[in-house]
Amino acid sequence: LPWSLTLTTTAPAASANIVAQGDTDTIGCRILVDGVLKDEKTTSGVNAQTFCLVKSA
C-alpha cells in the first residue's frame, strides 16, 4: 500500500465499490469521480478493513 485503480466508462452512470483490508491498525479508501471526492473512509482496529461506495457516478 498505497495503491490505486483507474476505471473508465462511456456509460452515462456507473457504480463504484471499493473494499480493502490490511495487516495494520489503520486503513482507508477514497473514490474520486472526475477529480471530485465522492466518498472517503478511514478505519482503525486490528487487521483494519473498510469500504467506500458511490451508487451513481
mmCIF file as gemmi writes it, N, C-alpha and C atoms, coordinates in Angstrom:
data_model
loop_
_atom_site.group_PDB
_atom_site.id
_atom_site.type_symbol
_atom_site.label_atom_id
_atom_site.label_alt_id
_atom_site.label_comp_id
_atom_site.label_asym_id
_atom_site.label_entity_id
_atom_site.label_seq_id
_atom_site.pdbx_PDB_ins_code
_atom_site.Cartn_x
_atom_site.Cartn_y
_atom_site.Cartn_z
_atom_site.occupancy
_atom_site.B_iso_or_equiv
_atom_site.pdbx_formal_charge
_atom_site.auth_seq_id
_atom_site.auth_asym_id
_atom_site.pdbx_PDB_model_num
ATOM 1 N N . LEU Axp A 1 ? 0.839 -1.178 0 1 0 ? 1 A 1
ATOM 2 C CA . LEU Axp A 1 ? 0 0 0 1 0 ? 1 A 1
ATOM 3 C C . LEU Axp A 1 ? 0.876 1.229 0 1 0 ? 1 A 1
ATOM 4 N N . PRO Axp A 2 ? 0.509 2.311 -0.543 1 0 ? 2 A 1
ATOM 5 C CA . PRO Axp A 2 ? -0.782 2.61 -1.172 1 0 ? 2 A 1
ATOM 6 C C . PRO Axp A 2 ? -0.868 2.031 -2.582 1 0 ? 2 A 1
ATOM 7 N N . TRP Axp A 3 ? -2.074 1.952 -3.084 1 0 ? 3 A 1
ATOM 8 C CA . TRP Axp A 3 ? -2.316 1.508 -4.438 1 0 ? 3 A 1
ATOM 9 C C . TRP Axp A 3 ? -3.477 2.315 -5.001 1 0 ? 3 A 1
ATOM 10 N N . SER Axp A 4 ? -3.649 2.271 -6.31 1 0 ? 4 A 1
ATOM 11 C CA . SER Axp A 4 ? -4.769 2.978 -6.932 1 0 ? 4 A 1
ATOM 12 C C . SER Axp A 4 ? -5.286 2.152 -8.102 1 0 ? 4 A 1
ATOM 13 N N . LEU Axp A 5 ? -6.513 2.433 -8.487 1 0 ? 5 A 1
ATOM 14 C CA . LEU Axp A 5 ? -7.169 1.759 -9.596 1 0 ? 5 A 1
ATOM 15 C C . LEU Axp A 5 ? -7.939 2.818 -10.362 1 0 ? 5 A 1
ATOM 16 N N . THR Axp A 6 ? -7.769 2.863 -11.668 1 0 ? 6 A 1
ATOM 17 C CA . THR Axp A 6 ? -8.481 3.822 -12.503 1 0 ? 6 A 1
ATOM 18 C C . THR Axp A 6 ? -9.414 3.062 -13.428 1 0 ? 6 A 1
ATOM 19 N N . LEU Axp A 7 ? -10.685 3.443 -13.42 1 0 ? 7 A 1
ATOM 20 C CA . LEU Axp A 7 ? -11.684 2.843 -14.299 1 0 ? 7 A 1
ATOM 21 C C . LEU Axp A 7 ? -12.222 3.916 -15.229 1 0 ? 7 A 1
ATOM 22 N N . THR Axp A 8 ? -12.452 3.547 -16.479 1 0 ? 8 A 1
ATOM 23 C CA . THR Axp A 8 ? -13.002 4.465 -17.464 1 0 ? 8 A 1
ATOM 24 C C . THR Axp A 8 ? -14.234 3.818 -18.078 1 0 ? 8 A 1
ATOM 25 N N . THR Axp A 9 ? -15.287 4.623 -18.268 1 0 ? 9 A 1
ATOM 26 C CA . THR Axp A 9 ? -16.506 4.096 -18.872 1 0 ? 9 A 1
ATOM 27 C C . THR Axp A 9 ? -17.134 5.147 -19.772 1 0 ? 9 A 1
ATOM 28 N N . THR Axp A 10 ? -17.885 4.697 -20.766 1 0 ? 10 A 1
ATOM 29 C CA . THR Axp A 10 ? -18.663 5.602 -21.603 1 0 ? 10 A 1
ATOM 30 C C . THR Axp A 10 ? -20.137 5.56 -21.216 1 0 ? 10 A 1
ATOM 31 N N . ALA Axp A 11 ? -20.465 4.743 -20.219 1 0 ? 11 A 1
ATOM 32 C CA . ALA Axp A 11 ? -21.85 4.639 -19.743 1 0 ? 11 A 1
ATOM 33 C C . ALA Axp A 11 ? -22.263 5.956 -19.084 1 0 ? 11 A 1
ATOM 34 N N . PRO Axp A 12 ? -23.541 6.326 -19.167 1 0 ? 12 A 1
ATOM 35 C CA . PRO Axp A 12 ? -23.994 7.577 -18.553 1 0 ? 12 A 1
ATOM 36 C C . PRO Axp A 12 ? -23.953 7.554 -17.026 1 0 ? 12 A 1
ATOM 37 N N . ALA Axp A 13 ? -23.935 6.371 -16.418 1 0 ? 13 A 1
ATOM 38 C CA . ALA Axp A 13 ? -23.851 6.258 -14.953 1 0 ? 13 A 1
ATOM 39 C C . ALA Axp A 13 ? -23.118 4.965 -14.612 1 0 ? 13 A 1
ATOM 40 N N . ALA Axp A 14 ? -22.487 4.957 -13.442 1 0 ? 14 A 1
ATOM 41 C CA . ALA Axp A 14 ? -21.746 3.772 -13.003 1 0 ? 14 A 1
ATOM 42 C C . ALA Axp A 14 ? -21.765 3.711 -11.485 1 0 ? 14 A 1
ATOM 43 N N . SER Axp A 15 ? -21.55 2.525 -10.948 1 0 ? 15 A 1
ATOM 44 C CA . SER Axp A 15 ? -21.483 2.321 -9.506 1 0 ? 15 A 1
ATOM 45 C C . SER Axp A 15 ? -20.072 1.876 -9.15 1 0 ? 15 A 1
ATOM 46 N N . ALA Axp A 16 ? -19.528 2.432 -8.074 1 0 ? 16 A 1
ATOM 47 C CA . ALA Axp A 16 ? -18.175 2.065 -7.639 1 0 ? 16 A 1
ATOM 48 C C . ALA Axp A 16 ? -18.215 1.579 -6.197 1 0 ? 16 A 1
ATOM 49 N N . ASN Axp A 17 ? -17.556 0.458 -5.939 1 0 ? 17 A 1
ATOM 50 C CA . ASN Axp A 17 ? -17.484 -0.109 -4.593 1 0 ? 17 A 1
ATOM 51 C C . ASN Axp A 17 ? -16.064 -0.622 -4.387 1 0 ? 17 A 1
ATOM 52 N N . ILE Axp A 18 ? -15.381 -0.097 -3.39 1 0 ? 18 A 1
ATOM 53 C CA . ILE Axp A 18 ? -14.011 -0.498 -3.071 1 0 ? 18 A 1
ATOM 54 C C . ILE Axp A 18 ? -14 -1.097 -1.671 1 0 ? 18 A 1
ATOM 55 N N . VAL Axp A 19 ? -13.414 -2.278 -1.516 1 0 ? 19 A 1
ATOM 56 C CA . VAL Axp A 19 ? -13.279 -2.932 -0.215 1 0 ? 19 A 1
ATOM 57 C C . VAL Axp A 19 ? -11.794 -3.182 0.009 1 0 ? 19 A 1
ATOM 58 N N . ALA Axp A 20 ? -11.303 -2.851 1.201 1 0 ? 20 A 1
ATOM 59 C CA . ALA Axp A 20 ? -9.877 -3.031 1.492 1 0 ? 20 A 1
ATOM 60 C C . ALA Axp A 20 ? -9.682 -3.554 2.905 1 0 ? 20 A 1
ATOM 61 N N . GLN Axp A 21 ? -8.695 -4.428 3.064 1 0 ? 21 A 1
ATOM 62 C CA . GLN Axp A 21 ? -8.312 -4.931 4.38 1 0 ? 21 A 1
ATOM 63 C C . GLN Axp A 21 ? -6.801 -5.029 4.409 1 0 ? 21 A 1
ATOM 64 N N . GLY Axp A 22 ? -6.212 -4.713 5.554 1 0 ? 22 A 1
ATOM 65 C CA . GLY Axp A 22 ? -4.767 -4.767 5.676 1 0 ? 22 A 1
ATOM 66 C C . GLY Axp A 22 ? -4.335 -5.474 6.942 1 0 ? 22 A 1
ATOM 67 N N . ASP Axp A 23 ? -3.028 -5.558 7.125 1 0 ? 23 A 1
ATOM 68 C CA . ASP Axp A 23 ? -2.496 -6.184 8.332 1 0 ? 23 A 1
ATOM 69 C C . ASP Axp A 23 ? -1.947 -5.145 9.309 1 0 ? 23 A 1
ATOM 70 N N . THR Axp A 24 ? -2.371 -3.896 9.138 1 0 ? 24 A 1
ATOM 71 C CA . THR Axp A 24 ? -2.002 -2.821 10.058 1 0 ? 24 A 1
ATOM 72 C C . THR Axp A 24 ? -3.241 -2.391 10.825 1 0 ? 24 A 1
ATOM 73 N N . ASP Axp A 25 ? -3.093 -1.399 11.7 1 0 ? 25 A 1
ATOM 74 C CA . ASP Axp A 25 ? -4.229 -0.989 12.526 1 0 ? 25 A 1
ATOM 75 C C . ASP Axp A 25 ? -5.035 0.16 11.934 1 0 ? 25 A 1
ATOM 76 N N . THR Axp A 26 ? -4.647 0.688 10.786 1 0 ? 26 A 1
ATOM 77 C CA . THR Axp A 26 ? -5.401 1.761 10.138 1 0 ? 26 A 1
ATOM 78 C C . THR Axp A 26 ? -5.389 1.538 8.63 1 0 ? 26 A 1
ATOM 79 N N . ILE Axp A 27 ? -6.546 1.735 7.994 1 0 ? 27 A 1
ATOM 80 C CA . ILE Axp A 27 ? -6.635 1.629 6.533 1 0 ? 27 A 1
ATOM 81 C C . ILE Axp A 27 ? -7.724 2.578 6.059 1 0 ? 27 A 1
ATOM 82 N N . GLY Axp A 28 ? -7.59 3.059 4.834 1 0 ? 28 A 1
ATOM 83 C CA . GLY Axp A 28 ? -8.579 3.982 4.294 1 0 ? 28 A 1
ATOM 84 C C . GLY Axp A 28 ? -8.815 3.735 2.822 1 0 ? 28 A 1
ATOM 85 N N . CYS Axp A 29 ? -9.894 4.315 2.318 1 0 ? 29 A 1
ATOM 86 C CA . CYS Axp A 29 ? -10.192 4.256 0.892 1 0 ? 29 A 1
ATOM 87 C C . CYS Axp A 29 ? -10.782 5.595 0.472 1 0 ? 29 A 1
ATOM 88 N N . ARG Axp A 30 ? -10.732 5.838 -0.827 1 0 ? 30 A 1
ATOM 89 C CA . ARG Axp A 30 ? -11.212 7.111 -1.37 1 0 ? 30 A 1
ATOM 90 C C . ARG Axp A 30 ? -11.669 6.863 -2.796 1 0 ? 30 A 1
ATOM 91 N N . ILE Axp A 31 ? -12.828 7.426 -3.17 1 0 ? 31 A 1
ATOM 92 C CA . ILE Axp A 31 ? -13.31 7.355 -4.548 1 0 ? 31 A 1
ATOM 93 C C . ILE Axp A 31 ? -13.41 8.776 -5.083 1 0 ? 31 A 1
ATOM 94 N N . LEU Axp A 32 ? -12.733 9.009 -6.216 1 0 ? 32 A 1
ATOM 95 C CA . LEU Axp A 32 ? -12.789 10.292 -6.914 1 0 ? 32 A 1
ATOM 96 C C . LEU Axp A 32 ? -13.49 10.074 -8.248 1 0 ? 32 A 1
ATOM 97 N N . VAL Axp A 33 ? -14.374 10.994 -8.625 1 0 ? 33 A 1
ATOM 98 C CA . VAL Axp A 33 ? -15.024 10.962 -9.934 1 0 ? 33 A 1
ATOM 99 C C . VAL Axp A 33 ? -14.686 12.27 -10.626 1 0 ? 33 A 1
ATOM 100 N N . ASP Axp A 34 ? -13.977 12.186 -11.735 1 0 ? 34 A 1
ATOM 101 C CA . ASP Axp A 34 ? -13.503 13.369 -12.457 1 0 ? 34 A 1
ATOM 102 C C . ASP Axp A 34 ? -12.764 14.327 -11.527 1 0 ? 34 A 1
ATOM 103 N N . GLY Axp A 35 ? -11.967 13.776 -10.62 1 0 ? 35 A 1
ATOM 104 C CA . GLY Axp A 35 ? -11.169 14.583 -9.705 1 0 ? 35 A 1
ATOM 105 C C . GLY Axp A 35 ? -11.908 15.106 -8.491 1 0 ? 35 A 1
ATOM 106 N N . VAL Axp A 36 ? -13.189 14.78 -8.352 1 0 ? 36 A 1
ATOM 107 C CA . VAL Axp A 36 ? -14.007 15.247 -7.229 1 0 ? 36 A 1
ATOM 108 C C . VAL Axp A 36 ? -14.183 14.101 -6.229 1 0 ? 36 A 1
ATOM 109 N N . LEU Axp A 37 ? -13.883 14.364 -4.965 1 0 ? 37 A 1
ATOM 110 C CA . LEU Axp A 37 ? -14.019 13.354 -3.92 1 0 ? 37 A 1
ATOM 111 C C . LEU Axp A 37 ? -15.492 13.024 -3.693 1 0 ? 37 A 1
ATOM 112 N N . LYS Axp A 38 ? -15.855 11.742 -3.854 1 0 ? 38 A 1
ATOM 113 C CA . LYS Axp A 38 ? -17.238 11.301 -3.672 1 0 ? 38 A 1
ATOM 114 C C . LYS Axp A 38 ? -17.434 10.511 -2.386 1 0 ? 38 A 1
ATOM 115 N N . ASP Axp A 39 ? -16.414 9.786 -1.931 1 0 ? 39 A 1
ATOM 116 C CA . ASP Axp A 39 ? -16.506 9.037 -0.676 1 0 ? 39 A 1
ATOM 117 C C . ASP Axp A 39 ? -15.1 8.791 -0.149 1 0 ? 39 A 1
ATOM 118 N N . GLU Axp A 40 ? -14.958 8.848 1.17 1 0 ? 40 A 1
ATOM 119 C CA . GLU Axp A 40 ? -13.671 8.583 1.814 1 0 ? 40 A 1
ATOM 120 C C . GLU Axp A 40 ? -13.934 8.066 3.218 1 0 ? 40 A 1
ATOM 121 N N . LYS Axp A 41 ? -13.257 6.992 3.579 1 0 ? 41 A 1
ATOM 122 C CA . LYS Axp A 41 ? -13.411 6.419 4.921 1 0 ? 41 A 1
ATOM 123 C C . LYS Axp A 41 ? -12.052 5.956 5.422 1 0 ? 41 A 1
ATOM 124 N N . THR Axp A 42 ? -11.839 6.069 6.729 1 0 ? 42 A 1
ATOM 125 C CA . THR Axp A 42 ? -10.655 5.545 7.4 1 0 ? 42 A 1
ATOM 126 C C . THR Axp A 42 ? -11.129 4.768 8.612 1 0 ? 42 A 1
ATOM 127 N N . THR Axp A 43 ? -10.556 3.586 8.824 1 0 ? 43 A 1
ATOM 128 C CA . THR Axp A 43 ? -10.946 2.722 9.927 1 0 ? 43 A 1
ATOM 129 C C . THR Axp A 43 ? -9.706 2.304 10.701 1 0 ? 43 A 1
ATOM 130 N N . SER Axp A 44 ? -9.853 2.176 12.016 1 0 ? 44 A 1
ATOM 131 C CA . SER Axp A 44 ? -8.766 1.71 12.872 1 0 ? 44 A 1
ATOM 132 C C . SER Axp A 44 ? -9.208 0.463 13.625 1 0 ? 44 A 1
ATOM 133 N N . GLY Axp A 45 ? -8.277 -0.432 13.888 1 0 ? 45 A 1
ATOM 134 C CA . GLY Axp A 45 ? -8.548 -1.662 14.627 1 0 ? 45 A 1
ATOM 135 C C . GLY Axp A 45 ? -7.595 -2.748 14.171 1 0 ? 45 A 1
ATOM 136 N N . VAL Axp A 46 ? -7.596 -3.871 14.847 1 0 ? 46 A 1
ATOM 137 C CA . VAL Axp A 46 ? -6.73 -4.986 14.478 1 0 ? 46 A 1
ATOM 138 C C . VAL Axp A 46 ? -7.121 -5.491 13.09 1 0 ? 46 A 1
ATOM 139 N N . ASN Axp A 47 ? -6.15 -5.624 12.192 1 0 ? 47 A 1
ATOM 140 C CA . ASN Axp A 47 ? -6.409 -6.035 10.804 1 0 ? 47 A 1
ATOM 141 C C . ASN Axp A 47 ? -7.56 -5.225 10.204 1 0 ? 47 A 1
ATOM 142 N N . ALA Axp A 48 ? -7.431 -3.91 10.264 1 0 ? 48 A 1
ATOM 143 C CA . ALA Axp A 48 ? -8.496 -2.984 9.866 1 0 ? 48 A 1
ATOM 144 C C . ALA Axp A 48 ? -9.011 -3.281 8.464 1 0 ? 48 A 1
ATOM 145 N N . GLN Axp A 49 ? -10.316 -3.076 8.279 1 0 ? 49 A 1
ATOM 146 C CA . GLN Axp A 49 ? -10.931 -3.186 6.961 1 0 ? 49 A 1
ATOM 147 C C . GLN Axp A 49 ? -11.904 -2.038 6.787 1 0 ? 49 A 1
ATOM 148 N N . THR Axp A 50 ? -12.133 -1.63 5.549 1 0 ? 50 A 1
ATOM 149 C CA . THR Axp A 50 ? -13.019 -0.512 5.268 1 0 ? 50 A 1
ATOM 150 C C . THR Axp A 50 ? -13.615 -0.677 3.88 1 0 ? 50 A 1
ATOM 151 N N . PHE Axp A 51 ? -14.565 0.191 3.544 1 0 ? 51 A 1
ATOM 152 C CA . PHE Axp A 51 ? -15.132 0.193 2.201 1 0 ? 51 A 1
ATOM 153 C C . PHE Axp A 51 ? -15.572 1.599 1.839 1 0 ? 51 A 1
ATOM 154 N N . CYS Axp A 52 ? -15.573 1.89 0.554 1 0 ? 52 A 1
ATOM 155 C CA . CYS Axp A 52 ? -16.111 3.135 0.015 1 0 ? 52 A 1
ATOM 156 C C . CYS Axp A 52 ? -17.111 2.761 -1.071 1 0 ? 52 A 1
ATOM 157 N N . LEU Axp A 53 ? -18.185 3.526 -1.175 1 0 ? 53 A 1
ATOM 158 C CA . LEU Axp A 53 ? -19.256 3.213 -2.114 1 0 ? 53 A 1
ATOM 159 C C . LEU Axp A 53 ? -19.817 4.493 -2.708 1 0 ? 53 A 1
ATOM 160 N N . VAL Axp A 54 ? -19.969 4.499 -4.023 1 0 ? 54 A 1
ATOM 161 C CA . VAL Axp A 54 ? -20.668 5.57 -4.732 1 0 ? 54 A 1
ATOM 162 C C . VAL Axp A 54 ? -21.704 4.882 -5.604 1 0 ? 54 A 1
ATOM 163 N N . LYS Axp A 55 ? -22.983 5.133 -5.326 1 0 ? 55 A 1
ATOM 164 C CA . LYS Axp A 55 ? -24.053 4.428 -6.038 1 0 ? 55 A 1
ATOM 165 C C . LYS Axp A 55 ? -24.236 4.927 -7.461 1 0 ? 55 A 1
ATOM 166 N N . SER Axp A 56 ? -24.048 6.211 -7.699 1 0 ? 56 A 1
ATOM 167 C CA . SER Axp A 56 ? -24.218 6.751 -9.041 1 0 ? 56 A 1
ATOM 168 C C . SER Axp A 56 ? -23.146 7.793 -9.279 1 0 ? 56 A 1
ATOM 169 N N . ALA Axp A 57 ? -22.317 7.529 -10.255 1 0 ? 57 A 1
ATOM 170 C CA . ALA Axp A 57 ? -21.214 8.451 -10.534 1 0 ? 57 A 1
ATOM 171 C C . ALA Axp A 57 ? -21.288 8.927 -11.968 1 0 ? 57 A 1
